[in-house]
Amino acid sequence: MSIETISPNTLLASPDAVLIASETPGVSVTNHAFDTIISGMRAALVELAAPQQPTPLAVPPVISRSLLERVGYVDTFPDLLGTIHSFTGSAKRWRELDAARTAEAGHWHDDQQISDLCVLPATCYHVYPLFEGQDLDAPTVLTAEAHCYRQEGTHELGRLRSFRMREFVRIAGADDCTAWRDEWVQRQRVWLESLGLEVSVVPASDPFFGAAGRLMSATQKEQELKYEQCVAVGDGLVQAVASANCHKEHFGEPFDITVAGEPAHTACAAFGLERIALALIHAHGTNPSTWPAVVRAALRLDAA
């Protein structure tokens, strides 16, 4: 029986962890069993990073458009960016638009104007402005989780447009950030393997846009700034489920952040929670109650 023929109530109450597709490609709903896995990962990741004593913060799923323009996201990822538009006209103008829509002579969104907000493309973008103009006397580590959005061009399993990302961010000197990133590359691999996943660690690059983007991607790989943890999330489908990155001064400079008087470097370790859950389901089956005891214990599933 295919998932399309099962009633919503059955899917939502099922002991099987299910990512339920909506009518919009790349946007899904998770049932309780699936979200229990997410909750277990959340707790496990916070515990994994506990020795570093990261400062937790909560961030919204939207962000200032001007901030993304400032850090170059609009230039490097215009195809992934989701902007927020709204109607700012009068009631009279809305009635005109509504009449045109009713007559099939126009659309309700014809007068939509871009707002000062975008949907959040990555959790860490909310972190750096908090330290604008500051000179830190010691490295800083923070952590946050957010619903993020990217206008993905394909909608294969795991390539969601709306997804949850847990990040750990370090602001420090250059050598410190590199060493911290390298530690997280190994920490990510060991943690994922402890969950029974087969992991490949590969040097990677971000999907920069256009001809200039190809050069930026090559430079990023050449300088070994980004590593991805790649795992099967379905039959014949391997995707990056986590990454560890060095940004150099990319965020420190626009926000005038320094560490002991020197331009700040930043690094981050990111985890795609839905993708890791899909990898676990692919490896161990759809019903978490049947997973290996060591995996259930690591994700606190017996206490859920």
N, C-alpha and C positions, 0 to 999 in steps of 0.2 A: 504494500500500500504506500503510495507516495504521500509526502507531507501535505501536498495541496488538497488531498481528499480527506484529511483529518480535521475535525472541528476545532475551532480556536480554544474552546474550553478544555478539550482533551490535551492539546499541545501545552497549554499553560499549566495544567496540573500534572503533566507527565513526569515520571522520575527520570526520563531521558533528557539530557541537556540539549536544548534546541535553540538555534538561531533562526528566528522566524522572519522570512523576507516580507517586506511591505510591498505595496504597489509601485514604489519608487526604487529603482535599482541602487544598490549600495547603501540602503537604509533598512535596518532590521530591528526587530524586537526580540528580547531574550526572555525565556521563561525562568521560573524560580530556580530550577536545577542548574541552568546555565549561570545565572547570576550568583548562585552559591559558590561556584568555582571562582568567579571573579572576586567575590568577597574573600575567599581563602587566599588567593594570590595577593590581594591587597595587603592582608595582614602579614603574609610570609615575606613580601618585599620590604615592608617597613622593618620587620625584624632583621632581614638580611643586611640592611643598611644601618642598623642601630649602633654599631660601634663607632660610626662616623658622626653620630648625634646630629642628624640633619634637622633643621628647623622646618616644621610643617607649615604649610599655608594652603588656604582654599582659594581657588581662582575661578572666575566665571567663564562660560563658553563663548564669550564675545570679547573683542579687544579693539582698541583705538585704531582706526584706519591710518591716521597720521603716524602712529608708532610703527606700523608695518612698512609704511613708505620710508620712514627714517632709517630702518635697519636693512632696507633693500629687498624685502620679501616681494614687493610688488614688481620689482625688476627681474628677479630671478625665478619666481614661481607664479607668474600671472595666470597660468592655466589651472593652477590648483586653488587659487584664492577664491573664497566665497565672500562676496560683499553683501551688505544689508541695505535694502532700499525701502522707502516708505512713501506714502501719499501725503503731500504737504499742501494740497490745494484747498479750495473752499467747498462748502456743501453744494453750492450751485454747480461747480465744476464736476463734483462727484456724480451729481444727478445726470449731467450731460454724458459722462463716461458710462454710467449705468444704462442710460437709454441707448447709447451706441452699442453696448454689449448685447442688450436685449434684441436689438435689430440686427445683430451679427455684423455690425459695421465698425467695430472696434473692440478693444480689450480693456478690462478693468485696470490693467497695469500700465497703460500707455503713458501716464503722467508720473510714474514712480521716479523718485529722485534718490541718488546714492546718499546714504547717511554717513555719519562720522564713525560708524562701527563696521567691523568685519567679524565673521565667525572665526573662532580661534583655530589656527592651523597646527600649533604645537603648544604644549603646556608651558614650556619654559619661557615663552615670550612675555609672560606677565612678571617674571622674576627680575629681569635686568633694570627696568625703570625704577624699582624700589630703591636702588643703590646709586641713582644718578648723582654725580658730583661728589661722591664720597671717596675718601681715602681709607681703605680698610687696613687695620694693623695686623690682621691674620686672615687666613683663608676662611671662606664661608661656604657651608653646604646647606642646601634647602631641598625640600621635596614637596611635590604637589601632584594631584591627579585631575584630569579635566576631560570633558567631552570635547573632542576636536573634530574639525571638518576639513576635508580636501576634496576638490572636484575631480575625482579619479576618472580617467578615461575608459577604464574597463571595470567590470563588475564581477570578476571571478570570485569564488569563495575566499573570504578573508580580506578582499580588497574593498573595504567599506568606505563610504564617504563620511559617515558619522561614526566615531569610534572613541574608545577610552584609552588614554595614555597616562601612565605613571612615569614621572621623571624625577631624577636626582640631579641637582645642578651644583657645580663647584665654581666659585670665583676665587682666583688665586694668581700666583705668578705662572710663567710659561712652563717651567720644568715641573712644577707642582701639578698643574693641570694635566700634563702629559702622563705623569706617573699615576695620577688618580684615574685617568681614563684607562690606562693599561690594566690597572687592578680590576676595574669594572668589566673589562673584556673577559678576563678570566673568571670573575665572580658570576657573571651572567651565564657563561658556558657551564660552570660547575653546578649552578642552581638548576638550570634547565635539564641537564643530564640527570640530576638527582630526582627529577620528576619522570624519569623513564623516557626522555626524548633523545633522539639522535640529532646532534647539532653539528653544523659546519660553520666555522668562523671565517668570514671572508672580508677582505678590504673592500670598501664600497664608496659610493658617492651619492650625493643627493640628486634628484631628477631636475637639475637646472634646465631652464627653458631656452630653446633656440640654439643658434650657432655659437654664441658666446657661452651658453650653458655647457656645451660639449667641452670647451676649453676648461671651464671651471671644474667640471667633473673629473677631467684628466688630472688637473692640478691637485684636487682633493685626494684622489687615489695615490698620486705620486708622493704626496707628503704624508700619506697614511694617517689622515685626520679622522676617518670614520671606519668603524668595523661593525658588521652586522652578524647577528646570530640567526642562521637560516635553518628552518625546520619544516618538515612536511606537515601541511595543514589539511591535506586531502590526497587522494590517489594521484600520484604524478604531479603534485602541486606543492612546490617548496617556496616559502616566503620568509622574509625577515620578520622575526617576532620581537626582536630587541636590537638595540644598537648602542654604541658608545662613541662619543664624538668629541673632538677638540675643535673649538671655534676660533682659536687664537684671539686676536683683539677685536673680532668682528662685532661683539656686543660691548666690550669695555670702552672702545673709542667713542662711539656715538653717544654713550651715556656718561662719558667722562668719569669712568670708574678707575681708581688706581688702588694698588696694594703696596703699602710701604713706599709710596711715592712713584711707583712704576706703573705703566699702563696694565690694567687687569686683563688676564686671559680668562676664558671660561671653558668649561667642559660639561657634558651631560651624559647620563645613562638613561635610556628610554625603553619602556616596555609597552608593547601593544597588547592590551589585556584580552580583547576578543580573539586575536590571532593565537595567543598562547592557549586559550581555552579550546579553540578549534584543533590545535596541535595535540592537546591532551586527549580530546575526544577521538581524533584519528588514531592515536597510539593505543588507547586503552578501552575504547568503546563509548557508547553514548550514555550509559548509565553509571554515574560516578560511584554508586554504591558497590559496584563490582570491580572498581579499580584496585591496583595493588595497595596493600596496607601502608607501605611506606609513602606512597603518593597521597593517599587519603590523610595520613597523619601530617604530612608536610603542609597540606592545604586546609587542615582543620575541618575536614569534611565530616568526621564522625561527631563533631560538636555542633554541626550546623542544624 
